[in-house]
């Protein structure tokens, strides 16, 4: 027997056998529900363990510096020890004249364009691994003649300005030796 319903669907055969699905969820709705449950569970797990994945506090850094004078009018300050590598953007230097001098203090950031890797500047920083970090073995070259520090007794200081949970710190200082011209 052939019957046509109002929806336009034509059934051939016994109409009494047509059954409707009782309460079935469409596959699209089921997929959306599974994705929502997955996102909720993932968010919940992340919130529970986020304290465990925090970067550990490495404490306040410390360093040791050494200095030497060269016979060509330059002084070299080397970072001989450093507890952890530091980004150049977080390190500041100061060159302080002796109290008996009328000269002004010189200061700047290690990552300044006329300091980091520069040649011919009064103060240059040489990053041995070129990683934009201050590490053990990196050094500063000071043009003592141009700065006026060739008589010695000037103080070179490094400061860590702090980043993240790490506070600012005085990394160290060294007295610059007099330049001996040969």
N, CA, C and O of each residue as an XYZ file, in Angstrom:
728
protein
N       0.829     -1.155      0.000
C       0.000      0.000      0.000
C       0.888      1.238      0.000
O       1.918      1.274      0.673
N       0.489      2.228     -0.745
C       1.280      3.437     -0.892
C       0.518      4.594     -0.269
O      -0.667      4.803     -0.532
N       1.248      5.352      0.581
C       0.625      6.508      1.226
C       1.566      7.687      1.194
O       2.779      7.521      1.317
N       1.041      8.835      1.037
C       1.842     10.065      1.047
C       1.388     10.878      2.244
O       0.198     11.112      2.454
N       2.409     11.314      3.049
C       2.092     12.106      4.243
C       2.177     13.587      3.906
O       2.646     13.959      2.830
N       1.725     14.430      4.825
C       1.730     15.864      4.595
C       3.141     16.397      4.366
O       3.308     17.395      3.666
N       4.158     15.757      4.939
C       5.523     16.235      4.782
C       6.068     15.906      3.404
O       7.172     16.340      3.074
N       5.364     15.182      2.615
C       5.802     14.846      1.275
C       6.528     13.523      1.210
O       6.942     13.105      0.129
N       6.695     12.846      2.340
C       7.393     11.566      2.357
C       6.420     10.493      1.894
O       5.275     10.435      2.341
N       6.891      9.659      1.003
C       6.057      8.588      0.478
C       6.556      7.280      1.067
O       7.743      6.969      0.971
N       5.671      6.522      1.668
C       6.001      5.206      2.189
C       5.273      4.174      1.366
O       4.088      4.313      1.062
N       5.995      3.144      1.013
C       5.369      2.038      0.291
C       5.353      0.862      1.239
O       6.403      0.487      1.761
N       4.297      0.318      1.460
C       4.182     -0.837      2.332
C       3.230     -0.557      3.461
O       2.370      0.321      3.384
N       3.401     -1.311      4.492
C       2.505     -1.226      5.628
C       2.853     -0.027      6.497
O       3.953      0.046      7.046
N       1.932      0.904      6.622
C       2.172      2.137      7.371
C       2.180      1.863      8.864
O       2.764      2.643      9.616
N       1.589      0.842      9.298
C       1.524      0.535     10.721
C       2.902      0.196     11.289
O       3.089      0.246     12.505
N       3.854     -0.141     10.451
C       5.194     -0.518     10.912
C       6.131      0.688     11.072
O       7.228      0.527     11.607
N       5.747      1.853     10.641
C       6.596      3.034     10.780
C       6.654      3.388     12.250
O       5.626      3.609     12.891
N       7.908      3.440     12.797
C       8.092      3.760     14.209
C       8.901      5.048     14.324
O       9.795      5.301     13.515
N       8.601      5.822     15.282
C       9.368      7.031     15.535
C      10.410      6.737     16.605
O      10.177      5.928     17.503
N      11.592      7.417     16.501
C      12.629      7.249     17.509
C      12.196      7.998     18.757
O      11.839      9.174     18.694
N      12.229      7.320     19.873
C      11.787      7.924     21.124
C      12.968      8.566     21.852
O      13.834      7.850     22.354
N      13.025      9.905     21.922
C      14.014     10.638     22.717
C      15.445     10.533     22.248
O      16.340     10.730     23.069
N      15.722     10.250     21.042
C      17.098     10.154     20.557
C      17.690     11.553     20.407
O      16.981     12.499     20.065
N      19.014     11.682     20.669
C      19.718     12.947     20.526
C      20.451     12.919     19.197
O      21.067     11.916     18.835
N      20.381     14.004     18.491
C      21.038     14.024     17.189
C      22.552     13.966     17.377
O      23.049     14.391     18.420
N      23.287     13.458     16.411
C      24.751     13.355     16.519
C      25.442     14.713     16.677
O      26.487     14.796     17.323
N      24.887     15.755     16.110
C      25.489     17.083     16.228
C      25.414     17.567     17.675
O      26.395     18.077     18.216
N      24.260     17.408     18.287
C      24.091     17.841     19.678
C      24.985     17.006     20.589
O      25.574     17.542     21.527
N      25.095     15.725     20.335
C      25.950     14.857     21.137
C      27.411     15.288     21.040
O      28.117     15.288     22.048
N      27.873     15.650     19.861
C      29.259     16.090     19.667
C      29.514     17.399     20.403
O      30.555     17.557     21.041
N      28.580     18.331     20.322
C      28.728     19.603     21.022
C      28.772     19.382     22.534
O      29.576     20.007     23.224
N      27.931     18.516     23.046
C      27.934     18.224     24.481
C      29.258     17.592     24.918
O      29.794     17.956     25.965
N      29.786     16.662     24.144
C      31.071     16.034     24.483
C      32.208     17.051     24.477
O      33.083     17.014     25.342
N      32.193     17.955     23.506
C      33.236     18.983     23.466
C      33.130     19.917     24.671
O      34.149     20.297     25.248
N      31.918     20.286     25.051
C      31.724     21.163     26.207
C      32.200     20.493     27.488
O      32.837     21.133     28.324
N      31.900     19.222     27.645
C      32.345     18.481     28.830
C      33.877     18.404     28.857
O      34.488     18.566     29.913
N      34.490     18.160     27.705
C      35.946     18.080     27.628
C      36.594     19.410     28.008
O      37.579     19.431     28.746
N      36.051     20.509     27.512
C      36.597     21.836     27.844
C      36.455     22.107     29.337
O      37.389     22.611     29.960
N      35.319     21.787     29.914
C      35.110     22.000     31.344
C      36.069     21.165     32.181
O      36.642     21.673     33.145
N      36.252     19.922     31.840
C      37.170     19.067     32.588
C      38.617     19.551     32.461
O      39.354     19.577     33.447
N      39.014     19.930     31.262
C      40.372     20.427     31.051
C      40.605     21.711     31.840
O      41.663     21.880     32.445
N      39.635     22.611     31.839
C      39.760     23.859     32.597
C      39.852     23.581     34.091
O      40.643     24.211     34.793
N      39.069     22.667     34.569
C      39.102     22.306     35.983
C      40.439     21.725     36.399
O      40.965     22.074     37.456
N      40.993     20.844     35.582
C      42.296     20.248     35.891
C      43.379     21.321     35.869
O      44.254     21.329     36.735
N      43.336     22.227     34.895
C      44.325     23.305     34.814
C      44.273     24.173     36.064
O      45.314     24.522     36.621
N      43.064     24.524     36.511
C      42.938     25.366     37.695
C      43.489     24.663     38.937
O      44.030     25.325     39.824
N      43.363     23.351     39.017
C      43.861     22.620     40.175
C      45.383     22.536     40.198
O      45.978     22.550     41.275
N      46.024     22.449     39.040
C      47.475     22.238     39.015
C      48.273     23.469     38.617
O      49.494     23.371     38.499
N      47.653     24.616     38.404
C      48.401     25.784     37.934
C      49.432     26.247     38.951
O      50.462     26.791     38.554
N      49.203     26.057     40.235
C      50.207     26.435     41.231
C      51.428     25.533     41.156
O      52.534     25.964     41.483
N      51.248     24.301     40.736
C      52.360     23.365     40.657
C      53.254     23.631     39.453
O      54.408     23.200     39.450
N      52.759     24.329     38.427
C      53.538     24.577     37.217
C      54.164     25.971     37.200
O      54.721     26.372     36.178
N      54.092     26.693     38.265
C      54.670     28.027     38.331
C      56.195     27.931     38.290
O      56.774     26.998     38.847
N      56.842     28.888     37.634
C      58.292     28.913     37.549
C      58.862     29.147     38.946
O      58.405     30.047     39.651
N      59.841     28.362     39.354
C      60.375     28.534     40.700
C      61.136     29.850     40.848
O      61.753     30.337     39.901
N      61.080     30.402     42.032
C      61.805     31.627     42.328
C      63.277     31.280     42.498
O      63.631     30.455     43.339
N      64.121     31.901     41.711
C      65.546     31.583     41.757
C      66.288     32.468     42.750
O      67.512     32.382     42.856
N      65.583     33.299     43.463
C      66.230     34.150     44.445
C      66.904     35.352     43.810
O      66.825     35.573     42.602
N      67.558     36.108     44.645
C      68.250     37.307     44.185
C      69.612     36.895     43.635
O      70.362     36.190     44.311
N      69.944     37.328     42.412
C      71.222     36.940     41.818
C      72.406     37.657     42.471
O      72.257     38.723     43.068
N      73.559     37.056     42.343
C      74.788     37.668     42.835
C      75.887     37.414     41.816
O      75.800     36.494     41.003
N      76.922     38.244     41.871
C      78.025     38.084     40.922
C      79.332     38.531     41.546
O      79.366     39.127     42.623
N      80.413     38.222     40.832
C      81.739     38.731     41.169
C      82.311     39.352     39.913
O      82.133     38.836     38.810
N      82.998     40.465     40.094
C      83.582     41.186     38.978
C      85.087     41.291     39.182
O      85.571     41.325     40.313
N      85.811     41.343     38.087
C      87.246     41.608     38.153
C      87.567     42.703     37.146
O      86.845     42.891     36.167
N      88.655     43.424     37.394
C      89.016     44.504     36.474
C      90.506     44.458     36.183
O      91.301     43.970     36.986
N      90.860     44.971     35.035
C      92.264     45.104     34.657
C      92.388     46.295     33.724
O      91.430     46.698     33.063
N      93.585     46.843     33.688
C      93.824     47.953     32.771
C      94.711     47.454     31.648
O      95.547     46.570     31.836
N      94.516     48.029     30.502
C      95.327     47.692     29.339
C      96.264     48.860     29.053
O      96.012     49.986     29.482
N      97.334     48.591     28.337
C      98.306     49.652     28.081
C      97.904     50.570     26.933
O      98.679     51.446     26.546
N      96.720     50.387     26.390
C      96.251     51.234     25.287
C      95.200     52.256     25.719
O      94.529     52.848     24.874
N      95.052     52.468     27.031
C      94.104     53.463     27.517
C      92.720     52.918     27.810
O      91.781     53.691     27.998
N      92.576     51.603     27.851
C      91.275     50.991     28.124
C      91.318     50.198     29.420
O      92.381     49.750     29.851
N      90.168     50.032     30.031
C      89.993     49.182     31.210
C      88.950     48.125     30.871
O      88.006     48.391     30.128
N      89.125     46.930     31.417
C      88.213     45.817     31.161
C      87.643     45.347     32.491
O      88.386     45.093     33.439
N      86.315     45.232     32.555
C      85.635     44.674     33.723
C      84.965     43.384     33.264
O      84.117     43.400     32.372
N      85.350     42.266     33.878
C      84.851     40.952     33.490
C      83.928     40.405     34.578
O      84.190     40.559     35.771
N      82.844     39.765     34.141
C      81.944     39.062     35.068
C      82.577     37.684     35.294
O      82.493     36.805     34.437
N      83.210     37.511     36.458
C      83.921     36.256     36.721
C      83.022     35.184     37.324
O      83.314     33.994     37.209
N      81.933     35.595     37.964
C      80.991     34.623     38.520
C      79.608     35.265     38.520
O      79.463     36.457     38.792
N      78.605     34.466     38.215
C      77.220     34.949     38.212
C      76.321     33.770     38.540
O      76.441     32.702     37.940
N      75.416     33.968     39.500
C      74.578     32.864     39.971
C      73.596     32.375     38.913
O      73.249     31.194     38.901
N      73.145     33.245     38.036
C      72.209     32.872     36.984
C      72.308     33.881     35.852
O      72.646     35.041     36.085
N      72.019     33.456     34.640
C      72.075     34.412     33.535
C      70.934     35.417     33.669
O      69.840     35.088     34.128
N      71.219     36.645     33.258
C      70.255     37.735     33.377
C      70.055     38.386     32.026
O      71.007     38.532     31.261
N      68.841     38.775     31.725
C      68.568     39.486     30.485
C      69.252     40.850     30.525
O      69.257     41.517     31.559
N      69.825     41.258     29.402
C      70.539     42.537     29.372
C      69.616     43.717     29.677
O      70.075     44.749     30.165
N      68.340     43.574     29.399
C      67.385     44.654     29.664
C      67.138     44.855     31.156
O      66.511     45.841     31.544
N      67.618     43.942     32.002
C      67.386     44.042     33.442
C      68.653     44.408     34.206
O      68.648     44.411     35.437
N      69.735     44.716     33.501
C      71.008     45.008     34.167
C      71.454     46.437     33.838
O      71.459     46.860     32.682
N      71.825     47.157     34.886
C      72.260     48.545     34.763
C      73.696     48.648     35.281
O      74.065     47.960     36.233
N      74.498     49.501     34.660
C      75.867     49.721     35.137
C      76.022     51.170     35.584
O      75.309     52.063     35.126
N      76.978     51.378     36.494
C      77.352     52.718     36.929
C      78.871     52.783     37.008
O      79.520     51.832     37.443
N      79.425     53.900     36.589
C      80.849     54.157     36.752
C      80.932     55.413     37.610
O      80.566     56.506     37.177
N      81.422     55.234     38.839
C      81.369     56.288     39.852
C      82.776     56.849     40.070
O      83.705     56.100     40.370
N      82.929     58.165     39.921
C      84.251     58.761     40.146
C      84.597     58.786     41.634
O      83.707     58.689     42.479
N      85.864     58.913     41.954
C      86.230     59.028     43.372
C      85.655     60.305     43.978
O      85.346     61.257     43.261
N      85.518     60.318     45.276
C      84.902     61.479     45.945
C      85.743     62.746     45.797
O      85.222     63.851     45.949
N      87.029     62.599     45.505
C      87.901     63.767     45.334
C      87.820     64.363     43.932
O      88.460     65.377     43.653
N      87.044     63.746     43.052
C      86.956     64.201     41.664
C      85.705     65.047     41.452
O      84.700     64.887     42.144
N      85.791     65.943     40.487
C      84.625     66.751     40.112
C      83.839     66.105     38.973
O      82.847     66.668     38.511
N      84.270     64.930     38.519
C      83.618     64.246     37.394
C      82.235     63.744     37.802
O      81.950     63.557     38.985
N      81.398     63.533     36.814
C      80.036     63.042     37.054
C      79.980     61.524     36.909
O      80.787     60.914     36.208
N      79.012     60.942     37.587
C      78.782     59.508     37.471
C      78.243     59.194     36.071
O      77.470     59.965     35.501
N      78.664     58.054     35.536
C      78.208     57.598     34.221
C      77.382     56.343     34.458
O      77.816     55.439     35.173
N      76.190     56.280     33.861
C      75.354     55.093     34.037
C      74.555     54.818     32.783
O      74.363     55.696     31.941
N      74.101     53.601     32.675
C      73.301     53.203     31.527
C      72.852     51.763     31.649
O      73.198     51.073     32.608
N      72.090     51.317     30.685
C      71.614     49.936     30.639
C      72.536     49.122     29.751
O      73.095     49.639     28.784
N      72.693     47.857     30.081
C      73.571     46.986     29.306
C      73.054     46.811     27.882
O      73.848     46.637     26.958
N      71.735     46.854     27.692
C      71.176     46.637     26.353
C      71.053     47.912     25.525
O      70.464     47.877     24.444
N      71.588     49.031     25.997
C      71.563     50.258     25.198
C      72.287     50.016     23.871
O      73.268     49.275     23.819
N      71.802     50.640     22.813
C      72.366     50.416     21.473
C      73.819     50.843     21.379
O      74.590     50.247     20.627
N      74.206     51.870     22.135
C      75.601     52.313     22.067
C      76.494     51.602     23.076
O      77.659     51.968     23.233
N      75.961     50.582     23.767
C      76.736     49.807     24.742
C      76.824     48.343     24.319
O      77.924     47.799     24.221
N      75.693     47.702     24.068
C      75.673     46.261     23.777
C      76.341     45.971     22.425
O      75.832     46.354     21.372
N      77.460     45.304     22.476
C      78.161     44.895     21.257
C      78.741     46.030     20.444
O      79.213     45.816     19.328
N      78.714     47.235     20.987
C      79.189     48.403     20.238
C      80.714     48.417     20.177
O      81.392     47.841     21.029
N      81.227     49.076     19.167
C      82.670     49.260     19.020
C      82.916     50.757     18.913
O      82.253     51.450     18.141
N      83.863     51.249     19.686
C      84.200     52.662     19.621
C      83.473     53.534     20.620
O      83.756     54.729     20.696
N      82.551     52.989     21.387
C      81.862     53.771     22.415
C      82.736     53.859     23.659
O      83.691     53.096     23.810
N      82.408     54.783     24.541
C      83.172     54.908     25.787
C      82.964     53.708     26.698
O      83.878     53.306     27.418
N      81.763     53.134     26.670
C      81.447     51.923     27.447
C      80.816     50.933     26.485
O      79.826     51.251     25.826
N      81.384     49.730     26.397
C      80.785     48.682     25.560
C      80.662     47.407     26.372
O      81.474     47.134     27.256
N      79.637     46.633     26.058
C      79.431     45.321     26.689
C      79.577     44.258     25.623
O      78.929     44.317     24.578
N      80.422     43.294     25.888
C      80.661     42.197     24.946
C      80.021     40.924     25.488
O      80.474     40.363     26.486
N      78.976     40.483     24.826
C      78.208     39.289     25.196
C      78.832     38.098     24.478
O      78.648     37.939     23.271
N      79.561     37.268     25.198
C      80.329     36.193     24.561
C      79.462     35.193     23.806
O      79.878     34.690     22.762
N      78.265     34.894     24.312
C      77.405     33.919     23.622
C      76.350     34.586     22.748
O      75.543     33.891     22.130
N      76.335     35.911     22.681
C      75.388     36.680     21.864
C      73.947     36.269     22.130
O      73.131     36.222     21.209
N      73.632     35.972     23.388
C      72.282     35.535     23.747
C      71.438     36.609     24.390
O      70.398     36.300     24.970
N      71.855     37.876     24.306
C      71.157     38.992     24.953
C      71.017     38.776     26.452
O      70.035     39.195     27.065
N      72.028     38.107     27.042
C      72.043     37.857     28.474
C      73.412     38.228     29.030
O      74.407     38.268     28.306
N      73.440     38.496     30.321
C      74.698     38.700     31.031
C      75.034     37.367     31.677
O      74.246     36.828     32.453
N      76.212     36.837     31.354
C      76.664     35.533     31.844
C      78.078     35.637     32.369
O      78.752     36.653     32.196
N      78.515     34.575     33.011
C      79.909     34.452     33.435
C      80.797     34.522     32.187
O      80.542     33.824     31.205
N      81.818     35.346     32.224
C      82.736     35.480     31.100
C      82.466     36.692     30.222
O      83.346     37.095     29.462
N      81.286     37.284     30.299
C      81.007     38.508     29.538
C      81.825     39.650     30.144
O      82.241     39.579     31.301
N      82.050     40.697     29.358
C      82.903     41.771     29.865
C      82.531     43.128     29.277
O      81.914     43.236     28.217
N      82.935     44.150     30.015
C      82.776     45.540     29.613
C      84.145     46.085     29.232
O      85.145     45.762     29.872
N      84.191     46.902     28.204
C      85.410     47.603     27.822
C      85.146     49.088     28.019
O      84.200     49.641     27.459
N      85.994     49.730     28.824
C      85.829     51.142     29.144
C      86.967     51.929     28.510
O      88.137     51.582     28.675
N      86.626     52.975     27.795
C      87.629     53.870     27.246
C      88.022     54.826     28.360
O      87.409     55.880     28.531
N      89.057     54.447     29.122
C      89.443     55.193     30.314
C      89.875     56.615     29.981
O      89.622     57.542     30.750
N      90.518     56.784     28.851
C      90.975     58.118     28.461
C      89.786     59.037     28.216
O      89.787     60.178     28.678
N      88.773     58.562     27.498
C      87.602     59.384     27.198
C      86.739     59.619     28.440
O      86.159     60.693     28.597
N      86.654     58.615     29.324
C      85.834     58.742     30.533
C      86.525     59.563     31.610
O      85.866     60.161     32.460
N      87.854     59.590     31.573
C      88.610     60.272     32.622
C      88.953     59.370     33.786
O      89.372     59.853     34.837
N      88.781     58.058     33.619
C      89.039     57.119     34.714
C      90.438     56.502     34.654
O      90.707     55.521     35.346
N      91.335     57.069     33.829
C      92.653     56.456     33.641
C      93.532     56.509     34.889
O      94.494     55.749     34.990
N      93.219     57.399     35.849
C      94.006     57.469     37.083
C      93.585     56.408     38.092
O      94.225     56.272     39.134
N      92.538     55.663     37.814
C      92.080     54.619     38.722
C      91.193     55.169     39.822
O      90.796     56.334     39.792
N      90.889     54.335     40.780
C      90.045     54.651     41.940
C      88.588     54.927     41.594
O      87.819     55.307     42.478
N      88.185     54.752     40.354
C      86.779     54.841     39.990
C      86.130     53.501     40.346
O      86.799     52.468     40.364
N      84.845     53.522     40.622
C      84.120     52.301     40.982
C      83.167     51.921     39.857
O      82.407     52.754     39.365
N      83.216     50.663     39.460
C      82.282     50.122     38.460
C      81.294     49.249     39.214
O      81.697     48.332     39.929
N      79.994     49.526     39.060
C      78.936     48.767     39.749
C      77.945     48.209     38.742
O      77.666     48.821     37.711
N      77.420     47.035     39.065
C      76.345     46.419     38.278
C      75.134     46.234     39.175
O      75.258     45.835     40.333
N      73.948     46.533     38.621
C      72.693     46.370     39.338
C      71.750     45.487     38.536
O      71.679     45.595     37.312
N      71.032     44.619     39.222
C      69.927     43.866     38.631
C      68.655     44.590     39.025
O      68.397     44.786     40.213
N      67.849     44.993     38.039
C      66.659     45.793     38.317
C      65.458     44.972     38.744
O      64.441     45.532     39.154
N      65.560     43.649     38.654
C      64.463     42.787     39.058
C      63.567     42.434     37.887
O      63.442     43.201     36.932
N      62.948     41.274     37.966
C      61.979     40.843     36.961
C      61.138     39.737     37.570
O      61.629     38.907     38.335
N      59.864     39.740     37.215
C      58.967     38.717     37.758
C      58.908     38.818     39.275
O      58.669     39.893     39.826
N      59.126     37.692     39.947
C      59.068     37.668     41.412
C      60.426     37.951     42.039
O      60.549     37.958     43.264
N      61.445     38.185     41.223
C      62.789     38.422     41.741
C      62.998     39.920     41.953
O      62.747     40.729     41.060
N      63.453     40.265     43.131
C      63.664     41.665     43.459
C      64.972     42.211     42.920
O      65.830     41.463     42.452
N      65.107     43.516     42.993
C      66.319     44.183     42.532
C      67.484     43.837     43.451
O      67.293     43.520     44.625
N      68.708     43.905     42.891
C      69.887     43.552     43.680
C      71.113     44.275     43.153
O      71.220     44.566     41.962
N      72.031     44.558     44.057
C      73.343     45.076     43.700
C      74.186     43.851     43.356
O      74.502     43.045     44.231
N      74.547     43.716     42.083
C      75.281     42.526     41.650
C      76.745     42.542     42.071
O      77.346     41.485     42.264
N      77.301     43.688     42.210
C      78.693     43.766     42.619
C      79.349     45.029     42.143
O      78.798     45.775     41.334
N      80.542     45.260     42.661
C      81.305     46.427     42.265
C      82.784     46.083     42.311
O      83.209     45.149     42.990
N      83.556     46.869     41.564
C      84.997     46.665     41.516
C      85.650     48.031     41.319
O      85.103     48.897     40.637
N      86.815     48.214     41.917
C      87.575     49.451     41.757
C      88.408     49.325     40.483
O      89.109     48.332     40.287
N      88.327     50.331     39.624
C      89.080     50.314     38.370
C      90.532     50.684     38.636
O      90.802     51.664     39.331
N      91.478     49.907     38.089
C      92.902     50.197     38.287
C      93.362     51.324     37.382
O      92.711     51.606     36.376
N      94.468     51.976     37.715
C      94.986     53.025     36.828
C      95.535     52.414     35.542
O      96.022     51.283     35.523
N      95.441     53.194     34.475
C      95.946     52.753     33.172
C      97.427     53.088     33.091
O      97.834     54.220     33.352
N      98.220     52.103     32.729
C      99.654     52.299     32.589
C      99.960     52.331     31.101
O      99.864     51.304     30.428
N     100.324     53.483     30.585
C     100.654     53.599     29.155
C     102.111     53.204     28.948
O     103.001     53.638     29.679
N     102.331     52.380     27.942
C     103.702     51.955     27.677
C     104.339     52.783     26.584
O     105.498     52.557     26.234
